């Protein structure tokens, strides 16, 4: 899982438009990717976060 996180992190951290500050993961109790952003809590940013989630989902689908 570490290699996947490295790939995701490099792509997201390398693009300012995503506002990603840190990428991590947990395997307990189930595998989970954690993405930290610098976005404030607003409706517009929630929509952006949902779009970002879709981008990440697509990335994982392409890896399988």
CHARMM-style PDB file with segment names, atoms N, HN, CA, C and O in Angstrom:
ATOM      1  N   UNK     1       0.825  -1.190   0.000  1.00  0.00      PROA
ATOM      2  CA  UNK     1       0.000   0.000   0.000  1.00  0.00      PROA
ATOM      3  C   UNK     1       0.873   1.259   0.000  1.00  0.00      PROA
ATOM      4  O   UNK     1       0.464   2.300  -0.514  1.00  0.00      PROA
ATOM      5  N   UNK     2       2.040   1.163   0.561  1.00  0.00      PROA
ATOM      6  HN  UNK     2       2.372   0.317   0.979  1.00  0.00      PROA
ATOM      7  CA  UNK     2       2.943   2.301   0.620  1.00  0.00      PROA
ATOM      8  C   UNK     2       3.293   2.852  -0.740  1.00  0.00      PROA
ATOM      9  O   UNK     2       3.374   4.070  -0.901  1.00  0.00      PROA
ATOM     10  N   UNK     3       3.509   1.983  -1.746  1.00  0.00      PROA
ATOM     11  HN  UNK     3       3.444   0.994  -1.615  1.00  0.00      PROA
ATOM     12  CA  UNK     3       3.834   2.439  -3.093  1.00  0.00      PROA
ATOM     13  C   UNK     3       2.665   3.185  -3.717  1.00  0.00      PROA
ATOM     14  O   UNK     3       2.860   4.184  -4.409  1.00  0.00      PROA
ATOM     15  N   UNK     4       1.458   2.705  -3.475  1.00  0.00      PROA
ATOM     16  HN  UNK     4       1.299   1.894  -2.913  1.00  0.00      PROA
ATOM     17  CA  UNK     4       0.272   3.376  -4.004  1.00  0.00      PROA
ATOM     18  C   UNK     4       0.150   4.769  -3.403  1.00  0.00      PROA
ATOM     19  O   UNK     4      -0.122   5.740  -4.111  1.00  0.00      PROA
ATOM     20  N   UNK     5       0.350   4.859  -2.104  1.00  0.00      PROA
ATOM     21  HN  UNK     5       0.571   4.071  -1.529  1.00  0.00      PROA
ATOM     22  CA  UNK     5       0.258   6.156  -1.426  1.00  0.00      PROA
ATOM     23  C   UNK     5       1.332   7.099  -1.947  1.00  0.00      PROA
ATOM     24  O   UNK     5       1.079   8.290  -2.123  1.00  0.00      PROA
ATOM     25  N   UNK     6       2.515   6.581  -2.191  1.00  0.00      PROA
ATOM     26  HN  UNK     6       2.720   5.613  -2.048  1.00  0.00      PROA
ATOM     27  CA  UNK     6       3.579   7.416  -2.744  1.00  0.00      PROA
ATOM     28  C   UNK     6       3.181   7.967  -4.106  1.00  0.00      PROA
ATOM     29  O   UNK     6       3.396   9.147  -4.384  1.00  0.00      PROA
ATOM     30  N   UNK     7       2.603   7.122  -4.956  1.00  0.00      PROA
ATOM     31  HN  UNK     7       2.429   6.164  -4.730  1.00  0.00      PROA
ATOM     32  CA  UNK     7       2.181   7.567  -6.291  1.00  0.00      PROA
ATOM     33  C   UNK     7       1.081   8.615  -6.197  1.00  0.00      PROA
ATOM     34  O   UNK     7       1.144   9.647  -6.865  1.00  0.00      PROA
ATOM     35  N   UNK     8       0.078   8.353  -5.371  1.00  0.00      PROA
ATOM     36  HN  UNK     8       0.027   7.515  -4.828  1.00  0.00      PROA
ATOM     37  CA  UNK     8      -1.021   9.309  -5.190  1.00  0.00      PROA
ATOM     38  C   UNK     8      -0.479  10.604  -4.607  1.00  0.00      PROA
ATOM     39  O   UNK     8      -0.804  11.691  -5.085  1.00  0.00      PROA
ATOM     40  N   UNK     9       0.342  10.489  -3.581  1.00  0.00      PROA
ATOM     41  HN  UNK     9       0.606   9.606  -3.192  1.00  0.00      PROA
ATOM     42  CA  UNK     9       0.894  11.665  -2.925  1.00  0.00      PROA
ATOM     43  C   UNK     9       1.710  12.528  -3.865  1.00  0.00      PROA
ATOM     44  O   UNK     9       1.570  13.751  -3.867  1.00  0.00      PROA
ATOM     45  N   UNK    10       2.563  11.903  -4.664  1.00  0.00      PROA
ATOM     46  HN  UNK    10       2.677  10.909  -4.662  1.00  0.00      PROA
ATOM     47  CA  UNK    10       3.388  12.666  -5.602  1.00  0.00      PROA
ATOM     48  C   UNK    10       2.524  13.445  -6.581  1.00  0.00      PROA
ATOM     49  O   UNK    10       2.798  14.607  -6.879  1.00  0.00      PROA
ATOM     50  N   UNK    11       1.482  12.795  -7.075  1.00  0.00      PROA
ATOM     51  HN  UNK    11       1.260  11.851  -6.833  1.00  0.00      PROA
ATOM     52  CA  UNK    11       0.621  13.463  -8.043  1.00  0.00      PROA
ATOM     53  C   UNK    11      -0.168  14.601  -7.403  1.00  0.00      PROA
ATOM     54  O   UNK    11      -0.238  15.695  -7.963  1.00  0.00      PROA
ATOM     55  N   UNK    12      -0.759  14.355  -6.237  1.00  0.00      PROA
ATOM     56  HN  UNK    12      -0.702  13.467  -5.782  1.00  0.00      PROA
ATOM     57  CA  UNK    12      -1.589  15.372  -5.588  1.00  0.00      PROA
ATOM     58  C   UNK    12      -0.768  16.494  -4.974  1.00  0.00      PROA
ATOM     59  O   UNK    12      -1.128  17.665  -5.093  1.00  0.00      PROA
ATOM     60  N   UNK    13       0.330  16.146  -4.319  1.00  0.00      PROA
ATOM     61  HN  UNK    13       0.622  15.195  -4.222  1.00  0.00      PROA
ATOM     62  CA  UNK    13       1.155  17.169  -3.675  1.00  0.00      PROA
ATOM     63  C   UNK    13       1.857  18.052  -4.699  1.00  0.00      PROA
ATOM     64  O   UNK    13       2.193  19.201  -4.415  1.00  0.00      PROA
ATOM     65  N   UNK    14       2.073  17.507  -5.884  1.00  0.00      PROA
ATOM     66  HN  UNK    14       1.800  16.573  -6.115  1.00  0.00      PROA
ATOM     67  CA  UNK    14       2.782  18.251  -6.928  1.00  0.00      PROA
ATOM     68  C   UNK    14       1.922  19.260  -7.666  1.00  0.00      PROA
ATOM     69  O   UNK    14       2.435  20.024  -8.484  1.00  0.00      PROA
ATOM     70  N   UNK    15       0.613  19.278  -7.390  1.00  0.00      PROA
ATOM     71  HN  UNK    15       0.197  18.658  -6.725  1.00  0.00      PROA
ATOM     72  CA  UNK    15      -0.287  20.179  -8.102  1.00  0.00      PROA
ATOM     73  C   UNK    15      -0.983  21.101  -7.105  1.00  0.00      PROA
ATOM     74  O   UNK    15      -1.806  20.665  -6.301  1.00  0.00      PROA
ATOM     75  N   UNK    16      -0.635  22.377  -7.175  1.00  0.00      PROA
ATOM     76  HN  UNK    16       0.034  22.731  -7.829  1.00  0.00      PROA
ATOM     77  CA  UNK    16      -1.190  23.366  -6.230  1.00  0.00      PROA
ATOM     78  C   UNK    16      -2.706  23.438  -6.276  1.00  0.00      PROA
ATOM     79  O   UNK    16      -3.340  23.729  -5.262  1.00  0.00      PROA
ATOM     80  N   UNK    17      -3.298  23.179  -7.434  1.00  0.00      PROA
ATOM     81  HN  UNK    17      -2.783  22.943  -8.258  1.00  0.00      PROA
ATOM     82  CA  UNK    17      -4.749  23.321  -7.572  1.00  0.00      PROA
ATOM     83  C   UNK    17      -5.528  22.374  -6.666  1.00  0.00      PROA
ATOM     84  O   UNK    17      -6.707  22.610  -6.401  1.00  0.00      PROA
ATOM     85  N   UNK    18      -4.884  21.297  -6.182  1.00  0.00      PROA
ATOM     86  HN  UNK    18      -3.926  21.106  -6.397  1.00  0.00      PROA
ATOM     87  CA  UNK    18      -5.571  20.350  -5.308  1.00  0.00      PROA
ATOM     88  C   UNK    18      -5.503  20.749  -3.834  1.00  0.00      PROA
ATOM     89  O   UNK    18      -6.275  20.224  -3.031  1.00  0.00      PROA
ATOM     90  N   UNK    19      -4.618  21.646  -3.461  1.00  0.00      PROA
ATOM     91  HN  UNK    19      -3.991  22.072  -4.114  1.00  0.00      PROA
ATOM     92  CA  UNK    19      -4.490  22.133  -2.081  1.00  0.00      PROA
ATOM     93  C   UNK    19      -4.171  21.007  -1.083  1.00  0.00      PROA
ATOM     94  O   UNK    19      -4.531  21.103   0.091  1.00  0.00      PROA
ATOM     95  N   UNK    20      -3.505  19.953  -1.538  1.00  0.00      PROA
ATOM     96  HN  UNK    20      -3.212  19.874  -2.491  1.00  0.00      PROA
ATOM     97  CA  UNK    20      -3.184  18.817  -0.672  1.00  0.00      PROA
ATOM     98  C   UNK    20      -1.902  19.116   0.090  1.00  0.00      PROA
ATOM     99  O   UNK    20      -0.892  19.500  -0.501  1.00  0.00      PROA
ATOM    100  N   UNK    21      -1.948  18.939   1.398  1.00  0.00      PROA
ATOM    101  HN  UNK    21      -2.768  18.627   1.878  1.00  0.00      PROA
ATOM    102  CA  UNK    21      -0.790  19.207   2.257  1.00  0.00      PROA
ATOM    103  C   UNK    21      -0.096  17.930   2.709  1.00  0.00      PROA
ATOM    104  O   UNK    21       1.113  17.925   2.940  1.00  0.00      PROA
ATOM    105  N   UNK    22      -0.874  16.825   2.840  1.00  0.00      PROA
ATOM    106  HN  UNK    22      -1.856  16.828   2.653  1.00  0.00      PROA
ATOM    107  CA  UNK    22      -0.289  15.582   3.332  1.00  0.00      PROA
ATOM    108  C   UNK    22      -1.168  14.415   2.895  1.00  0.00      PROA
ATOM    109  O   UNK    22      -2.390  14.540   2.813  1.00  0.00      PROA
ATOM    110  N   UNK    23      -0.528  13.277   2.616  1.00  0.00      PROA
ATOM    111  HN  UNK    23       0.464  13.176   2.683  1.00  0.00      PROA
ATOM    112  CA  UNK    23      -1.237  12.054   2.249  1.00  0.00      PROA
ATOM    113  C   UNK    23      -0.729  10.936   3.151  1.00  0.00      PROA
ATOM    114  O   UNK    23       0.477  10.788   3.348  1.00  0.00      PROA
ATOM    115  N   UNK    24      -1.642  10.161   3.689  1.00  0.00      PROA
ATOM    116  HN  UNK    24      -2.622  10.281   3.529  1.00  0.00      PROA
ATOM    117  CA  UNK    24      -1.265   9.051   4.555  1.00  0.00      PROA
ATOM    118  C   UNK    24      -2.225   7.900   4.382  1.00  0.00      PROA
ATOM    119  O   UNK    24      -3.132   7.947   3.550  1.00  0.00      PROA
ATOM    120  N   UNK    25      -2.020   6.868   5.171  1.00  0.00      PROA
ATOM    121  HN  UNK    25      -1.283   6.829   5.847  1.00  0.00      PROA
ATOM    122  CA  UNK    25      -2.920   5.719   5.093  1.00  0.00      PROA
ATOM    123  C   UNK    25      -2.966   4.988   6.421  1.00  0.00      PROA
ATOM    124  O   UNK    25      -2.107   5.152   7.287  1.00  0.00      PROA
ATOM    125  N   UNK    26      -4.001   4.176   6.543  1.00  0.00      PROA
ATOM    126  HN  UNK    26      -4.699   4.043   5.839  1.00  0.00      PROA
ATOM    127  CA  UNK    26      -4.182   3.322   7.701  1.00  0.00      PROA
ATOM    128  C   UNK    26      -4.644   1.964   7.197  1.00  0.00      PROA
ATOM    129  O   UNK    26      -5.344   1.883   6.187  1.00  0.00      PROA
ATOM    130  N   UNK    27      -4.264   0.909   7.881  1.00  0.00      PROA
ATOM    131  HN  UNK    27      -3.695   0.975   8.701  1.00  0.00      PROA
ATOM    132  CA  UNK    27      -4.697  -0.433   7.485  1.00  0.00      PROA
ATOM    133  C   UNK    27      -5.586  -1.076   8.545  1.00  0.00      PROA
ATOM    134  O   UNK    27      -6.063  -2.197   8.365  1.00  0.00      PROA
ATOM    135  N   UNK    28      -5.807  -0.369   9.644  1.00  0.00      PROA
ATOM    136  HN  UNK    28      -5.420   0.542   9.791  1.00  0.00      PROA
ATOM    137  CA  UNK    28      -6.624  -0.933  10.719  1.00  0.00      PROA
ATOM    138  C   UNK    28      -7.779  -0.009  11.036  1.00  0.00      PROA
ATOM    139  O   UNK    28      -7.525   1.172  11.273  1.00  0.00      PROA
ATOM    140  N   UNK    29      -8.971  -0.427  11.059  1.00  0.00      PROA
ATOM    141  HN  UNK    29      -9.177  -1.386  10.866  1.00  0.00      PROA
ATOM    142  CA  UNK    29      -9.455  -1.802  10.925  1.00  0.00      PROA
ATOM    143  C   UNK    29      -9.585  -2.251   9.473  1.00  0.00      PROA
ATOM    144  O   UNK    29      -9.733  -3.444   9.207  1.00  0.00      PROA
ATOM    145  N   UNK    30      -9.532  -1.301   8.522  1.00  0.00      PROA
ATOM    146  HN  UNK    30      -9.412  -0.332   8.737  1.00  0.00      PROA
ATOM    147  CA  UNK    30      -9.536  -1.644   7.102  1.00  0.00      PROA
ATOM    148  C   UNK    30      -8.687  -0.614   6.364  1.00  0.00      PROA
ATOM    149  O   UNK    30      -8.489   0.492   6.866  1.00  0.00      PROA
ATOM    150  N   UNK    31      -8.177  -0.964   5.165  1.00  0.00      PROA
ATOM    151  HN  UNK    31      -8.338  -1.862   4.757  1.00  0.00      PROA
ATOM    152  CA  UNK    31      -7.337  -0.012   4.420  1.00  0.00      PROA
ATOM    153  C   UNK    31      -8.087   1.287   4.125  1.00  0.00      PROA
ATOM    154  O   UNK    31      -9.261   1.287   3.755  1.00  0.00      PROA
ATOM    155  N   UNK    32      -7.369   2.383   4.303  1.00  0.00      PROA
ATOM    156  HN  UNK    32      -6.415   2.384   4.604  1.00  0.00      PROA
ATOM    157  CA  UNK    32      -7.971   3.701   4.124  1.00  0.00      PROA
ATOM    158  C   UNK    32      -6.893   4.695   3.726  1.00  0.00      PROA
ATOM    159  O   UNK    32      -5.804   4.692   4.300  1.00  0.00      PROA
ATOM    160  N   UNK    33      -7.182   5.539   2.757  1.00  0.00      PROA
ATOM    161  HN  UNK    33      -8.067   5.541   2.290  1.00  0.00      PROA
ATOM    162  CA  UNK    33      -6.279   6.609   2.356  1.00  0.00      PROA
ATOM    163  C   UNK    33      -6.774   7.890   3.011  1.00  0.00      PROA
ATOM    164  O   UNK    33      -7.972   8.176   3.003  1.00  0.00      PROA
ATOM    165  N   UNK    34      -5.848   8.663   3.580  1.00  0.00      PROA
ATOM    166  HN  UNK    34      -4.875   8.431   3.587  1.00  0.00      PROA
ATOM    167  CA  UNK    34      -6.205   9.911   4.260  1.00  0.00      PROA
ATOM    168  C   UNK    34      -5.503  11.060   3.536  1.00  0.00      PROA
ATOM    169  O   UNK    34      -4.287  11.045   3.350  1.00  0.00      PROA
ATOM    170  N   UNK    35      -6.293  12.052   3.133  1.00  0.00      PROA
ATOM    171  HN  UNK    35      -7.282  12.064   3.284  1.00  0.00      PROA
ATOM    172  CA  UNK    35      -5.759  13.205   2.408  1.00  0.00      PROA
ATOM    173  C   UNK    35      -6.080  14.453   3.217  1.00  0.00      PROA
ATOM    174  O   UNK    35      -7.239  14.703   3.547  1.00  0.00      PROA
ATOM    175  N   UNK    36      -5.062  15.229   3.533  1.00  0.00      PROA
ATOM    176  HN  UNK    36      -4.121  15.026   3.265  1.00  0.00      PROA
ATOM    177  CA  UNK    36      -5.236  16.480   4.275  1.00  0.00      PROA
ATOM    178  C   UNK    36      -5.054  17.646   3.304  1.00  0.00      PROA
ATOM    179  O   UNK    36      -4.085  17.694   2.547  1.00  0.00      PROA
ATOM    180  N   UNK    37      -6.004  18.587   3.341  1.00  0.00      PROA
ATOM    181  HN  UNK    37      -6.791  18.549   3.956  1.00  0.00      PROA
ATOM    182  CA  UNK    37      -5.930  19.751   2.463  1.00  0.00      PROA
ATOM    183  C   UNK    37      -5.902  21.032   3.288  1.00  0.00      PROA
ATOM    184  O   UNK    37      -6.111  21.022   4.501  1.00  0.00      PROA
ATOM    185  N   UNK    38      -5.641  22.122   2.600  1.00  0.00      PROA
ATOM    186  HN  UNK    38      -5.472  22.130   1.614  1.00  0.00      PROA
ATOM    187  CA  UNK    38      -5.647  23.432   3.252  1.00  0.00      PROA
ATOM    188  C   UNK    38      -6.962  24.163   2.996  1.00  0.00      PROA
ATOM    189  O   UNK    38      -7.041  25.375   3.197  1.00  0.00      PROA
ATOM    190  N   UNK    39      -7.986  23.448   2.558  1.00  0.00      PROA
ATOM    191  HN  UNK    39      -7.922  22.463   2.395  1.00  0.00      PROA
ATOM    192  CA  UNK    39      -9.268  24.066   2.251  1.00  0.00      PROA
ATOM    193  C   UNK    39     -10.040  24.402   3.520  1.00  0.00      PROA
ATOM    194  O   UNK    39     -10.012  23.646   4.491  1.00  0.00      PROA
ATOM    195  N   UNK    40     -10.721  25.526   3.504  1.00  0.00      PROA
ATOM    196  HN  UNK    40     -10.744  26.140   2.715  1.00  0.00      PROA
ATOM    197  CA  UNK    40     -11.595  25.874   4.620  1.00  0.00      PROA
ATOM    198  C   UNK    40     -12.931  25.154   4.438  1.00  0.00      PROA
ATOM    199  O   UNK    40     -13.193  24.579   3.382  1.00  0.00      PROA
ATOM    200  N   UNK    41     -13.762  25.189   5.458  1.00  0.00      PROA
ATOM    201  HN  UNK    41     -13.549  25.656   6.316  1.00  0.00      PROA
ATOM    202  CA  UNK    41     -15.040  24.484   5.447  1.00  0.00      PROA
ATOM    203  C   UNK    41     -16.117  25.384   4.834  1.00  0.00      PROA
ATOM    204  O   UNK    41     -16.752  26.172   5.534  1.00  0.00      PROA
ATOM    205  N   UNK    42     -16.314  25.256   3.514  1.00  0.00      PROA
ATOM    206  HN  UNK    42     -15.798  24.615   2.945  1.00  0.00      PROA
ATOM    207  CA  UNK    42     -17.357  26.015   2.828  1.00  0.00      PROA
ATOM    208  C   UNK    42     -18.050  25.082   1.837  1.00  0.00      PROA
ATOM    209  O   UNK    42     -17.520  24.022   1.506  1.00  0.00      PROA
ATOM    210  N   UNK    43     -19.224  25.473   1.367  1.00  0.00      PROA
ATOM    211  HN  UNK    43     -19.654  26.335   1.635  1.00  0.00      PROA
ATOM    212  CA  UNK    43     -19.958  24.640   0.409  1.00  0.00      PROA
ATOM    213  C   UNK    43     -19.157  24.467  -0.880  1.00  0.00      PROA
ATOM    214  O   UNK    43     -19.122  23.376  -1.450  1.00  0.00      PROA
ATOM    215  N   UNK    44     -18.523  25.529  -1.332  1.00  0.00      PROA
ATOM    216  HN  UNK    44     -18.552  26.414  -0.869  1.00  0.00      PROA
ATOM    217  CA  UNK    44     -17.714  25.463  -2.554  1.00  0.00      PROA
ATOM    218  C   UNK    44     -16.561  24.484  -2.378  1.00  0.00      PROA
ATOM    219  O   UNK    44     -16.273  23.696  -3.279  1.00  0.00      PROA
ATOM    220  N   UNK    45     -15.907  24.529  -1.235  1.00  0.00      PROA
ATOM    221  HN  UNK    45     -16.141  25.169  -0.503  1.00  0.00      PROA
ATOM    222  CA  UNK    45     -14.787  23.630  -0.984  1.00  0.00      PROA
ATOM    223  C   UNK    45     -15.242  22.190  -0.780  1.00  0.00      PROA
ATOM    224  O   UNK    45     -14.507  21.259  -1.109  1.00  0.00      PROA
ATOM    225  N   UNK    46     -16.439  21.996  -0.245  1.00  0.00      PROA
ATOM    226  HN  UNK    46     -17.036  22.752   0.022  1.00  0.00      PROA
ATOM    227  CA  UNK    46     -16.980  20.646  -0.116  1.00  0.00      PROA
ATOM    228  C   UNK    46     -17.197  20.044  -1.500  1.00  0.00      PROA
ATOM    229  O   UNK    46     -16.924  18.865  -1.724  1.00  0.00      PROA
ATOM    230  N   UNK    47     -17.692  20.866  -2.426  1.00  0.00      PROA
ATOM    231  HN  UNK    47     -17.914  21.824  -2.244  1.00  0.00      PROA
ATOM    232  CA  UNK    47     -17.880  20.402  -3.798  1.00  0.00      PROA
ATOM    233  C   UNK    47     -16.524  20.060  -4.416  1.00  0.00      PROA
ATOM    234  O   UNK    47     -16.388  19.034  -5.082  1.00  0.00      PROA
ATOM    235  N   UNK    48     -15.531  20.906  -4.200  1.00  0.00      PROA
ATOM    236  HN  UNK    48     -15.641  21.740  -3.659  1.00  0.00      PROA
ATOM    237  CA  UNK    48     -14.192  20.641  -4.713  1.00  0.00      PROA
ATOM    238  C   UNK    48     -13.633  19.350  -4.118  1.00  0.00      PROA
ATOM    239  O   UNK    48     -13.008  18.562  -4.827  1.00  0.00      PROA
ATOM    240  N   UNK    49     -13.853  19.131  -2.824  1.00  0.00      PROA
ATOM    241  HN  UNK    49     -14.361  19.771  -2.248  1.00  0.00      PROA
ATOM    242  CA  UNK    49     -13.369  17.914  -2.166  1.00  0.00      PROA
ATOM    243  C   UNK    49     -14.031  16.677  -2.776  1.00  0.00      PROA
ATOM    244  O   UNK    49     -13.379  15.646  -2.941  1.00  0.00      PROA
ATOM    245  N   UNK    50     -15.306  16.772  -3.106  1.00  0.00      PROA
ATOM    246  HN  UNK    50     -15.835  17.609  -2.971  1.00  0.00      PROA
ATOM    247  CA  UNK    50     -15.991  15.653  -3.758  1.00  0.00      PROA
ATOM    248  C   UNK    50     -15.395  15.372  -5.134  1.00  0.00      PROA
ATOM    249  O   UNK    50     -15.237  14.214  -5.521  1.00  0.00      PROA
ATOM    250  N   UNK    51     -15.063  16.432  -5.874  1.00  0.00      PROA
ATOM    251  HN  UNK    51     -15.191  17.373  -5.560  1.00  0.00      PROA
ATOM    252  CA  UNK    51     -14.422  16.269  -7.179  1.00  0.00      PROA
ATOM    253  C   UNK    51     -13.036  15.623  -7.008  1.00  0.00      PROA
ATOM    254  O   UNK    51     -12.652  14.751  -7.787  1.00  0.00      PROA
ATOM    255  N   UNK    52     -12.307  16.053  -6.002  1.00  0.00      PROA
ATOM    256  HN  UNK    52     -12.619  16.761  -5.369  1.00  0.00      PROA
ATOM    257  CA  UNK    52     -10.994  15.486  -5.722  1.00  0.00      PROA
ATOM    258  C   UNK    52     -11.119  14.005  -5.377  1.00  0.00      PROA
ATOM    259  O   UNK    52     -10.297  13.195  -5.804  1.00  0.00      PROA
ATOM    260  N   UNK    53     -12.137  13.654  -4.611  1.00  0.00      PROA
ATOM    261  HN  UNK    53     -12.806  14.312  -4.264  1.00  0.00      PROA
ATOM    262  CA  UNK    53     -12.373  12.257  -4.274  1.00  0.00      PROA
ATOM    263  C   UNK    53     -12.607  11.435  -5.551  1.00  0.00      PROA
ATOM    264  O   UNK    53     -12.121  10.310  -5.663  1.00  0.00      PROA
ATOM    265  N   UNK    54     -13.341  11.993  -6.495  1.00  0.00      PROA
ATOM    266  HN  UNK    54     -13.736  12.908  -6.404  1.00  0.00      PROA
ATOM    267  CA  UNK    54     -13.571  11.319  -7.769  1.00  0.00      PROA
ATOM    268  C   UNK    54     -12.289  11.114  -8.553  1.00  0.00      PROA
ATOM    269  O   UNK    54     -12.095  10.065  -9.166  1.00  0.00      PROA
ATOM    270  N   UNK    55     -11.418  12.102  -8.538  1.00  0.00      PROA
ATOM    271  HN  UNK    55     -11.575  12.954  -8.040  1.00  0.00      PROA
ATOM    272  CA  UNK    55     -10.123  11.996  -9.222  1.00  0.00      PROA
ATOM    273  C   UNK    55      -9.300  10.880  -8.603  1.00  0.00      PROA
ATOM    274  O   UNK    55      -8.675  10.097  -9.317  1.00  0.00      PROA
ATOM    275  N   UNK    56      -9.297  10.804  -7.287  1.00  0.00      PROA
ATOM    276  HN  UNK    56      -9.805  11.440  -6.707  1.00  0.00      PROA
ATOM    277  CA  UNK    56      -8.538   9.772  -6.577  1.00  0.00      PROA
ATOM    278  C   UNK    56      -9.131   8.391  -6.864  1.00  0.00      PROA
ATOM    279  O   UNK    56      -8.390   7.432  -7.083  1.00  0.00      PROA
ATOM    280  N   UNK    57     -10.455   8.285  -6.863  1.00  0.00      PROA
ATOM    281  HN  UNK    57     -11.057   9.064  -6.685  1.00  0.00      PROA
ATOM    282  CA  UNK    57     -11.113   7.015  -7.190  1.00  0.00      PROA
ATOM    283  C   UNK    57     -10.717   6.542  -8.584  1.00  0.00      PROA
ATOM    284  O   UNK    57     -10.425   5.363  -8.786  1.00  0.00      PROA
ATOM    285  N   UNK    58     -10.708   7.467  -9.544  1.00  0.00      PROA
ATOM    286  HN  UNK    58     -10.945   8.425  -9.379  1.00  0.00      PROA
ATOM    287  CA  UNK    58     -10.303   7.117 -10.909  1.00  0.00      PROA
ATOM    288  C   UNK    58      -8.857   6.610 -10.940  1.00  0.00      PROA
ATOM    289  O   UNK    58      -8.542   5.644 -11.635  1.00  0.00      PROA
ATOM    290  N   UNK    59      -7.996   7.269 -10.187  1.00  0.00      PROA
ATOM    291  HN  UNK    59      -8.252   8.053  -9.622  1.00  0.00      PROA
ATOM    292  CA  UNK    59      -6.590   6.853 -10.117  1.00  0.00      PROA
ATOM    293  C   UNK    59      -6.484   5.413  -9.642  1.00  0.00      PROA
ATOM    294  O   UNK    59      -5.736   4.619 -10.213  1.00  0.00      PROA
ATOM    295  N   UNK    60      -7.238   5.073  -8.591  1.00  0.00      PROA
ATOM    296  HN  UNK    60      -7.846   5.718  -8.127  1.00  0.00      PROA
ATOM    297  CA  UNK    60      -7.194   3.704  -8.059  1.00  0.00      PROA
ATOM    298  C   UNK    60      -7.780   2.700  -9.053  1.00  0.00      PROA
ATOM    299  O   UNK    60      -7.280   1.581  -9.165  1.00  0.00      PROA
ATOM    300  N   UNK    61      -8.826   3.088  -9.769  1.00  0.00      PROA
ATOM    301  HN  UNK    61      -9.232   3.998  -9.677  1.00  0.00      PROA
ATOM    302  CA  UNK    61      -9.413   2.183 -10.764  1.00  0.00      PROA
ATOM    303  C   UNK    61      -8.414   1.879 -11.875  1.00  0.00      PROA
ATOM    304  O   UNK    61      -8.360   0.752 -12.368  1.00  0.00      PROA
ATOM    305  N   UNK    62      -7.633   2.865 -12.269  1.00  0.00      PROA
ATOM    306  HN  UNK    62      -7.677   3.780 -11.868  1.00  0.00      PROA
ATOM    307  CA  UNK    62      -6.639   2.669 -13.332  1.00  0.00      PROA
ATOM    308  C   UNK    62      -5.506   1.766 -12.881  1.00  0.00      PROA
ATOM    309  O   UNK    62      -4.842   1.143 -13.709  1.00  0.00      PROA
ATOM    310  N   UNK    63      -5.280   1.688 -11.577  1.00  0.00      PROA
ATOM    311  HN  UNK    63      -5.820   2.195 -10.905  1.00  0.00      PROA
ATOM    312  CA  UNK    63      -4.192   0.865 -11.055  1.00  0.00      PROA
ATOM    313  C   UNK    63      -4.581  -0.607 -10.949  1.00  0.00      PROA
ATOM    314  O   UNK    63      -3.708  -1.464 -10.812  1.00  0.00      PROA
ATOM    315  N   UNK    64      -5.871  -0.914 -11.011  1.00  0.00      PROA
ATOM    316  HN  UNK    64      -6.581  -0.218 -11.122  1.00  0.00      PROA
ATOM    317  CA  UNK    64      -6.308  -2.301 -10.874  1.00  0.00      PROA
ATOM    318  C   UNK    64      -6.535  -2.956 -12.201  1.00  0.00      PROA
ATOM    319  OT1 UNK    64      -6.907  -4.128 -12.255  1.00  0.00      PROA
TER     320      UNK     64
END
